[in-house]
Amino acid sequence: MSKELIRLRNICMAFDDELVLNNINLYINDKEFLTLLGPSGCGKTTTLRMIGGFTTPTSGDVLFDGVRINDVPPHQRQINTVFQKYALFPHLNVFENIAFGLRMQRRPAPSDPRKKVKIPEEEIRERVLEMLEIISLKGFENRRPDALSGGQQQRVAIARALVNKPKVLLLDEPLGALDLKLRKDMQIELKRIQQQVGITFIYVTHDQEEALTMSDTIVVMDKGSIQQIGTPEDIYNEPKNAFVADFIGESNIIDGVMVRDQLVQMYGRQFPCLDGGFGPGEPVDVVIRPEDIDIVPVEQGQLTGTVTSVTFKGMQYDIIVDFKGFKWLIQTTDHSPEGARIGIKIDPDGIHVMKKSQYSGMFGDYSSFSDEYDELDDASLALDEEESGDEE
């Protein structure tokens, strides 16, 4: 059974009378990779800073190993932080950058605990070389930071934070400055490093792919509140409201009515599903992921619609289909031309039913996606007409 390491209890935070964190309750286990995920301004970085001791809650408690640490300064917490800007010392080589924190440390002397002594040079070297092995940069100890790639610099920053053996590492969007391919590679590296060192990682990002790839637990936040806590699989497959469904991947979110357990009505038609616990006739939000929709001949379709746009994405086509004025996104390997009438089929396990919430009606219609292409076409047509007029 996992041991609880950190607990946030009834946390509220206000800046200039504006509430930025609203009654946050969260526990984080030892050796867990937990991600705080949400859009800009949702409160995720403020939550991270509160755990690190860089800011103090207006009310509520931060507990570490069961002890309240609201007033404990950052340097006295068993927590280190890696920011998006790595802040490596340009005049020091890789070895000395990693060793810096160890050289600053003082600990009780074995002969007299009242005296503070430096960490022995031999131990420093051993611990730094161990870190270089963990971050796969063995042999790079004499290089300066400007001779490293962005991903290598980031790993040095992580090693510098880990060499002091904290119980928790906080990471505030550390991959934001890297290009796409390097970001994907570093997601795997970070998870490997976390598992190898065996401590708690608390990671902040707005990138859903990062969260799904690395996390044991995801905490989805919006407007200073926690919307859902769960495993990546739970968050993706069983979102609690329209905000979570839209923020984690693409989603078609349709108004529906629950007929009875395992049966929901949309567009006047009934669809088998796996959900229950709703009242008969209860209005609900129905989530259907684009990849869970099969295109079939019109006569075989549960619904029929018209293709309004097609975008080739390499491994798939993103197809926008108009169903009675509501536009759905379908992701498929099969091509359907614009203007085509198609049928769609959805298996029961591809339908997820949610209770109505404050976010209902705000997400899940891809009309704007299609309209953007229409506007581009209109603009191109207007430009062509203008150029044609100039030639005359």
N, C-alpha and C positions, 0 to 999 in steps of 0.2 A: 504493500500500500504506500502511495506517495506521501511524503511528509510536507505539510504546509510550511512555507518559508516566509512569505510576505502576505500581509492582509491590509487592504484599504477598507476602512470602516466608516460609513456615512460621511464620505469626503465631499465637502463643498469648497469651491474656490471662487472668489469674486475679485475682479479688477475694476476699480472706479465704479462700484455699485453694479457692475455687469457680471452676472453669474456665468462663469465659464466651465465649471464642473458642478454637476447637480446630483448630489447624493450617490456618489460612486461607491459601490460595494463589490470587492473583488479579492479573491485569494490566488496566490501564485505558489506552485509547488517547487520543492527543491529539484534541481536537474531538469526543469521544464524549459522548453523553448516556447515562449508566449509572445504573441504579436498584438500590439495595439494598432488597429486598422481603422482608417476613416479619412474623410476629406479634410482639406485645410480648414483650420478653425474649429475642429470637432472636440478638441481638448486632449488629444493623445499625447502631444509633447509636454503639455502642462502636467499630465499624470506621470509621465516619465521623470520629469524634473522633480516632482514631489517625492518620488521613490528615492531619487538620488540625493535629496536634501538641498537642492538648489532653490527651492521655493517651499513655503510653508502653507498648509491648507488654512482657509478661513475657519473651518470647523471640521471635526472628524479626526480620526486617528490613523497613523501609519504604523503598523506593527511589523517587527522583524524578529523572527524566532520567538514570537509571543510577547516581545518587549516593545513598548511605545517609543518611537524614535523621532517624533515630530521636531524636537529641539536638538537632535544630534547633528552636528555639522557634517558636510559631505566627507571630509577627510577622515572622520572617525567611524564611518559606516563601512561595512565590508562589501562595498559596491564600487565598481569602476565604470567609466563611461567612454564610449567611442562616438564622436560626432561626425557629421558629413564632411567637415573640414578636418583632416587628420591631425594638423598642427604638429607635424614631425619637425625636429630641430634640423635645419638645413646644414649646419656646420658640424653635425655629428653623423658618424656612419651608422649603419643598421644596428650593429652590436650595441653601440653606446646609446642609441635611441631607446632600444628595448631595456637596457640596463639602468636607464636614468632613475626610474622610481626606486629600484633596489639600492642605488647609491645614496638616495636621500633618506632611506629608512634607518632608524635606530631601534635597537631592541635590547632588553635587559641582558647584562653580562652574565655568563654562566657562574662566575665566581662571586658576583655581587649584584643581585637583581635591582638594586637601587641605581646602579650605573647603566648608562645607555652606550652601546657600542655599535659600530658599523657592521654590516653584513660582510663576512670574509670574501675576499676577491675570488677565491676558488669556488665558493658557492654561487656567487654572481655569474661566473662563467658557465657553470654547470646548468643553471636555470635558464640563462639566455640561449644556450645551445639547444636545450630541450625545447624551448619555444620555437626556435628556428626550424627544428625538425617537425613540430606540430603544424606550422604554417607553410611547410614545404618550401622554405627559403634557405636551407642549409647550403653554405658556401657563399652566401650573399652578405656576410657580416661586415665586410670592409667597404661595401658600396655606400655612396651617399644617396639621400632620398631622390635627388634630381636624376639619378641614373636608373631609377626604378619606374616601372609602369604604374598606372593608377591602381590596378588591382594589387600589385606588390606593395605599394605604399599603404594601402588599406590593411593588408595583412600584417605589416609591421606595426601599424597603430593598434590593431587587435592584440598582437603579441605583447606590446608595451602595457596594455591594460590588463592582460592576463598573467603576466610574469609575477605580479604581487600576490597572486592566488586569492582573488576576491571570491565571495560566494555567489555574487551576481554581477553580470555584465549588462549594462544598458547600451543600446545601439540606436541612435537617433538618425534615421534615414541614411545610413552609411554608404549605400550603393547609389545614391542620387547623382553623384558626379561622374559615374562610369557609363560607358556606352552600352548599348543593349546586349550585345553578345557577352561582354565581360560581366555585366550584371547577372546574366543567367548563370554563367560559370561560378560567380562568387556566391550565388544562392546555395549551390551544392557544397561549396567550400565551407561556408559559415555553418551549415548544419553538421558537416563532418567535424569541424573544430569543436563545436558545442558538445557533440557526443563524445569526442575524445577527451576533452578536459573535464567533462562531467559536472558542469555547474549550470546555474539558471541563466538563460539569456532572455532579456526583455527587449523587444524590437519594435520600433515605431516606423510605420510606412503608410503611404496612401496607395501603394501598388498591390492590387489583389493577388497578382501572380506570385510576388515575393511571399506574401502571407500564406497562400495555399501550399507553396513548395516547401517552406522551411518549418512551419509551426507545428507544435503539438496541440496548442490551443490558440484560437483567434478570438480577440475581443473587438467587436465592431462597435464604433462610437459615432455619434452624430449630435451636434448641438449640446455638447457637454454631458451627454448621457450615454450609458451603455445600452445598445440596442439588442445585442445577442452575444452570448459566450458559448463556444463549442469547438469541436474538432473541425479541421478543414472540410471533412466529408459532411458533417452535420450542417455547417454553415452554408455550404453550397447546395446540398440536396434538400435541406429542411429549413429554409429561411423563415424567420418569425414574422417579418412584415415586408412591405413593398420596398422600403429603403434598403434593407439587407439584400433582398432578391435582386434589386437593380445594381447595387454597388459591387456585389460579388458575382462577376460574370454578366453575360447578357441574359435578359429575361423578357418574355412577353407576359404582361400582367393584365388579366381580363376580369371584368366584373362577372360574378357568377352568383348562383343561388344553390344552397345545399338542399338536395331533395331528401336524402337520408344518408346514413353512413355508407361510404363507398360509392356514392352517386351524386354528381354535381351537374348543374344545368348551365350552359353557356349558349348564347345566340338562339335560345329556344330549343336547343337539343340537349339530350342527356348523355353524359360521359362517365363511364366507370372510372373510379379512382381508388386509392388505397387509404384515404383519410376518413376519420370519423370524429365523433365528439362534438359535432355542431347540431344546432337545433334545426328541425325541418323548416324550410323556407327562409333560413338565415342568409342574409347577403354576405358574400365572401369575396376575397381576392383569389384568383386562380393563377398560379405561376406555371408557365411552360417554357422550358429552356429551348433555345433554337435548335440544338443538336438532337432533341428528343422528338422532332416532328418529321414524319415521313411524307414525301410527295408521292401521290398516287393518281391514277386516272380519275377524272371528275366523277364518273359514275361510282367509283369505289370510296370516295372521300366522305369523312364525317362532316367536313365543311368544305366549301368551294370558294375560291377567291381569284383575284387577278394579280399577276406579277407586275409590280410598278418599277422595280429597279433590280439590277444584277451586278454584283461586284465580285471579281475574281481575286481571291486571297492566297493563291498558291495551292494550299492543301484542300481548299473548300471554296464554295461560292456562298456569299452572303446575299440572300434573296429577300426582298421586301414584298410582302403580299398583302393586298387590301381585302379585308373581310368586313364588308358592310361599313366602310368608313374608318375602321380601326386597322392600323397597319402592323403586321407581325414581321419579325425577323426569323428566317429559316436558314440554318447552316447545313449545307449538304454538298456531297461530291457530285451530284447530278445537276446538269445545267438545264435551266428553264428560261426561255427568252422573255424579254419584256413584252407585256400585253397578253401573255398566255393565260388561259384559264386552267387552274390546277385544283386537284383535291388534296386534302391532307388527312393523315391518320395519326392518332396519338394513343400509345398504349397506356393502360392505367398507371403504371409506375412512372410515366413521364408527366403526370399531372400532380401538382402539389397545391393543396388548399390552405389558405391562411385566413385568420380573422381580419376584419376591417380594422384599420388603424388611422392615425393622423396623416400617414403617408399615402393612403388610398387615393387613387386617381392622379397621382403625381408622376408615376413612372410606368414604363412598360409599353407605351405606344410609340412606334417607330415612324410616325408621320413626319417628324422633323428631319429624320435621317433621309427619307426620300425627298422631302422638300428641298433639302440642301442641294441635291443633284438637279432638281427642277430649276432652282435659282441660278445655278451655274450654267445650265443650258440656256436659260433666258438671257443671262448676261452675255454669253458667247454669241447668241443670235443677234442681240442688240449691237454688239461690237462689229459683227460681220456686216450688218446693215449700214452702220456708220461708215465703215471703211469703203463699202460699195458706193455710198453717196459721195464720199470724197473723190473717188476715182472718176465719177461722172462730172 
